[in-house]
Amino acid sequence: MRFVVDQQLPPVLAKWFEERALRESAIVVTRDVDFPERRLREACGPTILWLRMGNTTKQELLDVMQRTWTVVEPALSREPIVEVR
């Protein structure tokens, strides 16, 4: 999997994904609603990892990803949009 991390997210999150990802297909990681809305209108496109939490510290964001990763990772290969709250 290749992750494209939205500009508003911290670089440390991109590094976290880099340490866990295989280089197969693209996944857009975002907090913005426009990426998921567009993906719902299209029959194909990249998988969207939608981070639906409010403002968080970098550490809180990494903690959420660490806590949810065992569920999130397999969903990325099955679902067009994967939400993390």
N, C-alpha and C positions, 0 to 999 in steps of 0.2 A: 504494500500500500504506500502511496505517496501522499503526504498531507500538504495542503496549501493553507497556511494559517493566515487568517484575515489580519490586516494591518493593525487594527486596534488591540490585538491581543499581544501579550508579552513574548519576547523572543525566547524566554526560558520555556514556554509551553511548546514552541516548535522544537526545541532541543529535546524535551521530554518525549515527544512523538518520534523524533528521529531515532532515539535509543530503542524504540519498540517496533518500528515499522519495517515491513518488507517493501521492496520496490516493484509493485505490481500495477496498481491503479490509483487514480487521484481521488482524494477526499478533501473537500473544502471545510475548514474549521472556522466557524463564525459565531458571533453573537447577534448579527443583523438578521432581521426577518425577511429581507428581500431575497436572499439566496434560497431559503426553503420555499418561499412563495413561488419563485420562478421554477424551482425543481418540480413542484407539484403540477405546474402547467405543462411541463415537457415530458415526453415519453421516455427520454433518456438524458443522460448527463452525469456529472460526477455525484458521488454520494456526498451528502451534507451532514457534517457533525455540528449540530446546533447547540451551542452552550447557552442555556436559558437561565442562567443565574444572574443576579444583579451584580453591582460592582463588588469585586472581591480583591483581596491581595493576591499577589503571585502565588504565595504559599497556599492560600485557601483554594485557589484554582487547581494547583497541582494535587492537593489533597483530595479534592472531588474527583479528579481524573483517576488518581490511584485507587480510590475507593470503588469507582464504577467501572473500571477498565475491563474486568472479567466479563461483564455483561455487554459493554459497549463494543469491544473488539469483534466478537462474532456477529453482532448485529450489523456492523459496517459492510459485511459481505452479502447481507440479505436484504437490507432496507435502503430505500433511496434517501431517507432522512432519519437520522438517529439523534434524539434529543437527550441532553444531559441537564438535569436540574440540580 
